[in-house]
Each structure stands twice: as structure tokens, then as C-alpha cells.
Amino acid sequence: MKILITGNMGYIGPVVVKHLRLVYPQSELYGFDIGYFANCFTGNGRSPESWLDRQYFGDMRAFPEKVLDGVDAVVHLAAISNDPIGNLYEQVTLDINHRASVELAKKAKLHGVKSFVFASSCSMYGAADERPRIETDPLNPLSAYAKSKVFTERDIKPLADANFTVTCLRFSTACGMSDRLRLDLVLNDFVAGAVAEGRITILSDGTPWRPLIDVKDMARAIDWAVSRDIANGGEFVAVNVGTDEWNYQVKDLAEAVAKTIPGTKISISKDGQPDKRSYKVNFEMFRKMAPKYQPQTDLSTSVRELKDGLESLSFNDANFRNTSYMRLKVLNDLREKALLNEQLQWQHGRPTARSS
């Protein structure tokens, strides 16, 4: 089997690539990435790309079809990754996350790809009442990022057929240690604050609900989706991915981190406002469809692994929200150096491929 992973040089990609290499040791694994975060390596050993048979560099908005030759499955992770970036680069977010994603799916189908796995998001539920959201509930996306996921699901659904299965994994908010760690995620932010200065600062009023999932369990779900039989869910399926036990209010997450890292103090910003993005999620469908691929990592384990990972990096920067651990900071630095233009396109030539 030949698997293409787009966006493999982001936060989730390194964990997914390693997992797929271990469970499919004889498969060919290809990566495709624009390279924004190539230098954000936080691992202590082997480069994530060394698990691949080949690494391609390029822009999703100009995806080279030849990369799809002989590919059996596409794992589509590539995206502008969060709300702060999406707010600043709304049109770019929609161009990459939506339009380029749909074009990739169309090209994949034409090239005979059998399985298309799209990394979607529970953020599409937006503001919701106390009842956990199920897959058939109305969607209420509040950001360019969330809207892009809704639009992509809508537009790739008609492409699915008996020869081209499409699986949209509506992931909970990611967390956990990675070889390209991000700290602009709620749990990762809290652990970083606890490690750096023994303090967690909650920027909202602490009441919003969020479902979470460790990146290792995201990789397990992607493994399931790659090999999903059409009899299990049909030609197209969109499914919430996570576990009911990981629906948390932000303030409860902070308390859980403080419990795991003794001595941590919690403070709520005086100017903290209620975050409209608040939703619980129901994961019953995923439990029934993928019983052998359910999340295995509990919250305390994710916190400990983040703590250990940060300490191994000698992490102690209380000003981490203004460092390369934040994806928007990385992009802004590249813009300031005139390496990226306002459309987040590289201003200079780039390599097209590299064999590992």
C-alpha cells in the first residue's frame, strides 16, 4: 500500500507518520508539505521525515498531480491550523483549507486513490447548548477555520463512491507531545505555563466546553480510516473522533494540570470574556464504528508526557506565547523576513522532493 500524508511537517503529522510506519512497515509512505514549520523541530532524536520513503515540498494551492501516481490512500492534514491565523488570513485559509482540499480530493479520485481521509474538526459545532453534539446536528462554525471544514466536507461528499471512500474525522481539540510541538492549543498552553513559571493563565472566563484528544489517539483514528471497509459507514462518513470522558470545561482542564504538576497556581484573566466557541460532543458513532481504535491516552498521561517533553527541551520561557511554539508567530516572522508574501506563498524557489 502507498499512502500520501499531506501537511506531514505540522504538529500532528510527525505522530501520524511514525504510527503508520509502525503499523504498515511494508507500505510506501510519502509526505507533502509547504515547509512553514520545518524548523520547529522539538524532538530529541530521529527526524520525523526519516520514517518516510519520500518527502515532497509544495503548496496545496498548486498541488502536482504526479505525486498521486500509484497512491492507494490520502491522509489530508494540510491546513491553516487555527483561529488566530484564520482571522488574520481569512481568504488564504479558505483557499488552502477548502478550495485546495476539494481539488486534491478530485485529483485523488481521478488517479485511482481508493481511500481519502480528511482531518475535519469538532470546531464546526461552534456555540452549542449543553447537549453533546452528534454528527447530524446543525453546524454553527464561528471562524474561518471552522467554516473551511464545513465547506470541505460538503463539497467532497458527492465525490465518494464504491471505488473512492471518503472519511471525514471530526477531531476534538488536539493535545499532547509531538516532534513539532505547538503551544497554541489549550491543554498544551496550560502545561507550558505550569512548567515555565508554575502558573496557568486562563485567557477566557474558564467556562467554555472543549472535547480533547491526544495526538497519538488521532493517529490511531487515522489508521482506522485509511483501512475502513466501505461496509462500515458507507462510501462517505463524517464522524466525531474523541471520547465522552474528554469533554472538559477550560477551568477544569487547568485544575487537572495543576493536580498533575503540584505547586501550579491558576489565574483567570481580569479581562477574560466568555468564549462563544463552547460545545460538548458525543462520540457514540465512533465507538460503534471503530471499537479497536478507541482513544487510549488519559488526560493525566497527556499532561505528564507534555511536562516531560518540555523539560527535556530545558523549556523555561514564561513568554512562550511570543515564540516559535506559536504557529502565528512563525508565519509572522517569515513574513517579516520577506520569505512569505501576503498570500503565505514562498517568495523564493523551493526543493520539489527528497528521498529519505
N, C-alpha and C positions, 0 to 999 in steps of 0.2 A: 504494500500500500504506500502511496505517495501523498503526503499531507503538506499543505501550504498554510503557514501561520502568518497572517498579516499583523503588523503592529507588535512584532515579537520583541522589540527592544524597549518596550514600555515597562510598566510596573508588573502587570500580570503575566506578560509574555514569557519572561525567563522561567517562571514556575511552571507554566503550561508546557513549554518546550522540554524541560527536564522530565516532567511527568510522562509526556508522550514518548520520549526516547526510552524510558524505563519500561513502559507497558507495551510498546511496539518496537522492540530492539531491531527488528529486521526491516522496518519501514524506512523510506526516504523522507526526511523532514527538511522542508525549505522555509526560509524566513523572508519576509518582505517588509521593509521599514524605511521611513524617511530619514531616520537618524537624529531627530531632535535631541533625544535623551541618551544617545550612545555613550556620552562621557559621564553619565550619572551612575556609574558602577558602585555598588555598595557591598558586593560580595567579598569573601575572603579567600577565594580560590579560583576554580575553573571559570572561564568566561562562559556566559550562557550560550553564546553563539557557537561555541565549540561542540555543542550537542547536535548541531545541525549538519546536514550534508552540504548545504549551500545557503549563503546569505545574499539576498538581493537588496539593493538600496534604490528607492524611488518614491515618487509622490503618488498617492492613491488617485489624485485627480488626472493623472496621466499614466494609468496602470498599463504596463506592457503585457499584452495577451500571451506572448510566448512563455511567460512564467507559468501559465496554466497547462502547458503541454504535459499530458500524462498524469495530471493530478487527479486523485480519487476523492479527496476531501479538502475543503477550505475551512479554516478556523479564522473568522474575521474579527480580530480585536482592534484593528487600527481605527483610531478616532481621536478627535479633540476631546480631552478627557474629563473636564469638569466645568462647573458652572461659572467660576470666575473667568476662565479663558473664554467660555462661550459667550458671556456677557460682553466681553471686550471685542471678540472676533465672531460676532453672530453669523455673518454671512459665510465666513470661512468654515465655521462649524457645520452649517447646513450643507455647504458644498462637499466637505470631506465626509462627514458622518452620514449624510443622507444620500445625496446625488451620486457620489463616488461609490458608495456601498451598493446601491441598486445597480449601477453599471458593472461593478465587479460580479454581482450575482448573475447578471445576464451573460457576461462573458464566460463565467464558470459553466453555466448550463450549456452554452454553445460548444465548449471544449470537452464536454462529456464528464464533467465532475459529477459524482454521484451524491455527495453529501455536502451541504452548505450550512455551517454553524455560525450564527450571528450572535455576538455578545451584546445583548439588549440590556435593559435596566428597569428595576422596580421604580426608579425615579419618575417614570411616566404616570404613576398614580398621583403624584403631586400632593395636593392638600386633600385629605380624606377624613371621614369621621372615624369613630373608634372601632368600627367593624373591620377586621382584617380583609384586605383586598384579594379577590380571586381573579383569575385570568379573564373572565367575561365581564367584569365590572367596567363602568365607564372610565376613560382615561382623562387625566387632568394635568398635562405637562405644564410646568411653570417656567421652564428655562429653555434656551436654545438647544442645550444638550438633550434634555428630556424629549423635546419636540422632535429632534432628529431621530431618536429611537422609534418614536411612534410612526413617523413618516416612513422610515425604512421598513419596519415590519409590514406596514400597509402595502408598500409597493413591491416587496419581494414575495409576498404571499401568492399572487397569481402565477409566479414562475414555477411553483412546486408542482411536481407530477410524479408518476410512478418511477421515473428514472432520475429524478432530481429532488431529493428530500431536503426540506428546509427546517431547521430547528432554531428557534429564537429563545435564547436563555435570558430570561429577565432576572438578572443578578441583583442580589441585595448589595448594600454598600460594602465595597471591598475593604479588607484589613489584613494585617499580617506581614511577616518579613519577606523580603524579596531581594534579589541581587541588584535591582534598580528601585530602591525604596522611595516611596512618596510619603510625605508627612502632611499633605493637604487632604487628608481623609480623617474622619472624626476620631476613630479609635487610635490610629497611628499618631495623630496630633496629641492626644491626651497622654499616651505613653512617652512621647518625646518630651513633653513638658515635665512629666514626673521624673524622668531620667536626668534631664538637663538642670532643673532647678528645684525639684521636689514640689512642683506646683502645677495644677491643671487650671487653665483659664478657659471658662466656657463663654464663647462669644455671643451665644443666643441666651434666652432666658432658661434654657435647660429642659423645656417641656416637650420639644418635638420628638416624635417617634421615628425610629430608624430600624430596619432589619439589617443585619450584618452577616458577612460570610468571609471566612479566611481564604486567602488566595489558593491555598493547597486544595481546598474543597471546591473552588471554582474550577481548578484543573481536572478534578475528578468528574465534575458535571460535563465538562467539555469532552472528556474521554467517552462518556456515555453517549453524548450527542453525535460524535464522529461515527460511532458504530451502531447508532439506533436503527432498528429494523422498522420498515415502513408500517408493519402491523401494529407497532407500539406507538400510537399517536397520529398516524396518518402521514400523508405527503407533506403537510405543513403543521407545525405545532409551535405555539408560544407558551412558555411555562415559567412560572415563578421559581427561582432557584435559591434555596436557603433552608432554614429550619425554623419552626414556630418558636423555639426556645430562644432564638436570637433576635426577637423583636424587643428593642430597648428604647426607653426614653434617654435622651442625651445625658441628663443628670445622673441616671442610674449607671450609665457606662462609666462616667467619671468616678463614681463611687466604687465600681468594680475594679477599676485600675488602681485606685488608692488602696484598696484592700489587698491587692496582689503586690503592690510596691509600697511597703509600710513607710510612714512618715510623709506621704504626699498630702498636700493641702489642696483644697478645691475652692476656687473663687469664680463667681459669676459676674461677668462684666456689668458695670453700673448702667451702661448704655445698651445692655442686651435687650433685644426685641424678640417677640415670638417669631419663630421661623415658619413661614407658610408651608414649607416642604415637610409635612408631617404625615406619616402613613404607617399602618401595620400591614403585614402581608401574610396571606395564607399559603402554605406550601404543600397542601394535601395532594395536588395533582403530581407534583414531582416525587413525593413519597411513593405513590402508586406506580408511576411510570419507571422510576429508577431506584428500586429498593436496595440494590447493591452499590449504589453510587451516592448514598446519602452523606451529608457533612459529618465528619468525624472529629473535627477540632473544636474544643470548647473554648469559651471566652478566656478563661484564666491561662490556658495554654498559648493562645494567640498573644496575650499580654506578655507572658514570660519570654516567648520567642522574640518578640519585638524588643523587649528590655535587653535580653542577652545579645541580640544582634547589634543594637545601638551601642552597648557597652564595648563590644568587640571592635567597634569603629572609633572608640575613645570619644564618643559623642557627648558634648557638654555645652552646646551653644544654645543659650536661652533665647537667642534671637533667630531661631531656626526658621521662623515664618518668613524671613527675608533672605533665605539661602537657596541653593540649588536643589534642596529637598522639596521645594515647591515648584510645580510644573510651570506655572505662570511666570515665576522669576526666571526660569531657564529660557523661556521664549523671549521675555523682555530683554535679557542680556544678549541673546543672539540678534535681536532687532537693533539694540544699541551699538553693536559691533558691525552693523550693516551686513550681517551674514544672511539675514532673512528680510524679505520685503514685507509690506503691509498685508499681503495675502498669505504670509507664512510660507513662501517659496524660497528655496535656497538661491542666493544671488550668484553663486559660482558653481562650476561643474562638480559632479559627484561621481564616485565609482558606481558601476552598474551591478557588479556581482563579485562574490568572493567565495571560494571553496574552503571548507573547513578541514 
